[in-house]
């Protein structure tokens, strides 16, 4: 699952020119043509014994409190179901392994175990041992130890409401089709709650952020004096403004959504671990030389630990190849001014997203948090 880091930063092929970034030339095809979203819609229904894991994840996500959620895991461990699933992990196809990782991530987050290392001996005093065995087996199968985070909980959890008539990548479907959660944090028959709404907003952000990936690939390796550098940076500013507007459009629905108080605790814990950072922000950070400094962290690489190895390698290569562009921060002239404007617009975009997170995590009945 963990490929060798690319030696160059690659840009995805161009899409229709209706978007402000679409006419930027793509010099080399990029394996990340869909950003950090899956190439195909996530698996909504798992078969055989794995269907039971879907039921368990759904029951735990909608449990009345954390104690009830952990009791469901303990019951599953005593019945031997978790051990039975653990023995079947090696047979999973890559797509079904991703599907299993989503369900395991939901269970871990709901039970307050997001910060645990399933292989650490001390974790067995905090979480069900049979669940930890399943968790570590799934982590080994997907080649990623830190998957209990936004990239899994959101990007693998939303699929089109109706099956598309032809094969389309999930980023296009997320921009054009209604999406439904694979595992819902909201009780059946009730409106989507704040946690679901935040995860949906994050998925749509990644889908619309495809244009930012294209511009990032264009800027990689570009000389700061190149005539196209300023043009690409101006389009990057416009894309970031568009992404901020996309988040703001989600704010009203999120504020009005119901949410049990304990799910706000889930969000607060994930945020504290740096596990709610949208991957598209990390791509912008890599281009502009920003982000990644949180109290107690070693840097932006700490935020990237929740991404699969292939995505981390892509970001590291992007960061290296954008060094020449970042020298504009210390220069004068119109291109340097627009580079600084791009940094300011990214700060505003991050603040808007942080406002959504605070709003979603607020205690039930607490004051509404404004979204900038």
C-alpha positions, -999 to 999 in steps of 0.1 A, spaced: 0 0 0 29 24 6 45 33 -28 79 49 -33 78 87 -30 77 104 -64 107 122 -77 87 149 -92 54 166 -83 28 157 -108 -2 176 -119 -36 161 -128 -50 164 -163 -71 194 -171 -109 195 -168 -134 216 -187 -125 253 -187 -156 265 -169 -135 266 -137 -110 294 -132 -81 270 -128 -90 246 -155 -70 262 -183 -37 258 -164 -16 234 -184 -9 201 -167 27 191 -176 27 156 -163 -2 132 -154 -6 128 -117 -18 96 -99 -37 120 -75 -62 130 -102 -90 130 -76 -71 148 -49 -71 128 -17 -106 115 -24 -110 78 -34 -110 72 -72 -143 54 -69 -173 60 -45 -168 42 -12 -183 8 -6 -217 14 10 -226 -23 17 -201 -49 28 -210 -86 23 -208 -117 44 -195 -114 79 -184 -78 72 -220 -67 71 -221 -73 108 -192 -47 112 -213 -22 94 -242 -28 117 -219 -25 148 -204 8 135 -239 22 129 -251 12 163 -221 26 180 -222 59 161 -258 65 172 -255 52 207 -270 75 234 -236 80 251 -200 68 251 -206 42 278 -233 26 257 -209 26 227 -181 9 246 -206 -17 260 -215 -26 224 -178 -32 216 -174 -53 248 -204 -74 239 -190 -80 204 -157 -91 218 -173 -116 242 -194 -131 214 -162 -137 193 -173 -116 163 -144 -92 164 -120 -122 164 -138 -137 135 -134 -105 115 -98 -102 125 -91 -136 109 -107 -124 76 -88 -91 72 -61 -105 49 -88 -116 24 -102 -82 19 -98 -65 -15 -82 -30 -14 -116 -12 -17 -132 -34 10 -101 -29 32 -108 9 30 -145 2 38 -134 -18 69 -111 10 79 -139 35 79 -161 13 101 -132 7 125 -124 44 126 -160 53 135 -159 28 164 -126 40 177 -136 77 175 -170 71 191 -155 52 220 -129 78 226 -100 57 215 -88 79 186 -54 87 203 -46 50 211 -19 30 193 -36 -4 189 -2 -21 191 9 -4 223 6 -27 254 -9 1 275 -38 4 251 -52 -29 262 -60 -14 296 -81 14 278 -99 -5 250 -113 -39 242 -84 -62 233 -103 -80 205 -112 -47 189 -75 -35 191 -65 -67 173 -90 -60 145 -79 -24 144 -42 -33 141 -49 -59 114 -69 -34 93 -42 -8 97 -16 -34 84 -39 -43 55 -43 -7 44 -7 2 51 -16 31 74 -14 32 111 -30 66 118 -63 63 98 -87 72 126 -89 108 114 -108 131 90 -94 116 57 -110 82 66 -140 94 87 -152 119 60 -136 111 26 -144 74 28 -179 80 43 -199 98 16 -213 82 -15 -239 94 -41 -275 89 -31 -283 72 -64 -261 51 -85 -246 71 -114 -255 60 -149 -219 59 -159 -186 56 -141 -176 90 -126 -149 97 -100 -161 106 -66 -149 142 -69 -172 149 -98 -201 131 -81 -195 151 -49 -198 183 -69 -230 173 -88 -249 147 -68 -266 145 -34 -244 125 -10 -254 102 18 -233 88 47 -221 52 45 -221 51 83 -243 78 98 -238 94 132 -274 104 132 -303 81 141 -322 66 112 -351 87 101 -337 119 116 -320 148 100 -282 147 97 -266 160 129 -237 184 133 -210 157 131 -224 143 99 -227 179 85 -191 187 92 -179 155 76 -201 162 46 -187 198 43 -152 184 45 -159 160 17 -174 186 -5 -144 209 3 -120 182 -10 -141 177 -42 -141 214 -50 -104 216 -40 -94 196 -70 -87 229 -87 -62 237 -60 -43 204 -66 -41 213 -103 -26 247 -95 -2 232 -70 11 209 -97 15 238 -120 35 259 -95 58 230 -86 93 236 -100 82 270 -115 107 298 -114 94 328 -94 102 350 -124 82 328 -148 54 347 -165 29 319 -156 37 320 -119 18 351 -112 -12 339 -132 -13 306 -113 -10 324 -80 -39 347 -88 -60 317 -97 -50 300 -65 -63 330 -46 -96 328 -65 -99 290 -58 -92 296 -21 -119 323 -20 -143 298 -37 -135 271 -12 -142 296 16 -176 304 0 -182 267 -2 -177 262 35 -198 293 43 -226 278 23 -226 248 47 -227 269 78 -264 275 81 -273 238 78 -246 229 103 -258 254 129 -294 242 126 -285 205 128 -292 184 159 -264 167 177 -261 147 210 -236 164 233 -212 135 235 -205 137 197 -192 171 203 -166 154 225 -157 132 196 -150 162 175 -130 180 202 -108 149 207 -101 146 170 -93 183 167 -69 180 197 -50 153 179 -48 173 147 -70 147 131 -95 171 115 -71 190 92 -85 188 56 -60 173 32 -66 201 6 -54 226 32 -21 207 35 -16 209 -2 -20 247 0 4 247 30 30 228 10 29 254 -19 28 285 3 51 273 31 25 277 59 7 256 85 17 227 106 27 244 138 6 234 168 15 234 205 35 203 212 39 193 176 71 189 156 57 206 125 35 200 94 47 164 92 28 158 124 -4 169 107 3 146 77 6 115 98 -31 108 93 -27 106 55 -18 74 36 19 71 27 13 78 -9 -3 111 -1 24 121 24 50 114 -2 32 136 -27 30 165 -3 67 162 6 76 163 -31 53 192 -37 69 211 -8 104 205 -22 95 216 -57 77 248 -46 108 262 -28 115 286 -57 80 300 -56 81 305 -19 111 329 -23 85 354 -35 77 360 2 109 380 5 107 398 -28 89 428 -42 67 434 -72 32 423 -83 39 385 -81 52 388 -46 21 408 -36 -2 381 -50 18 354 -32 12 372 1 -24 376 -8 -26 338 -14 -12 333 21 -38 357 36 -66 340 18 -55 306 31 -55 319 66 -91 331 61 -100 298 47 -86 279 77 -104 302 101 -137 296 84 -132 259 87 -121 262 123 -154 281 129 -174 252 115 -155 228 138 -162 249 168 -198 252 159 -202 214 154 -184 206 187 -203 231 209 -222 215 238 -259 210 231 -278 242 239 -245 262 239 -241 295 221 -238 294 183 -203 300 170 -200 325 141 -184 313 109 -161 340 95 
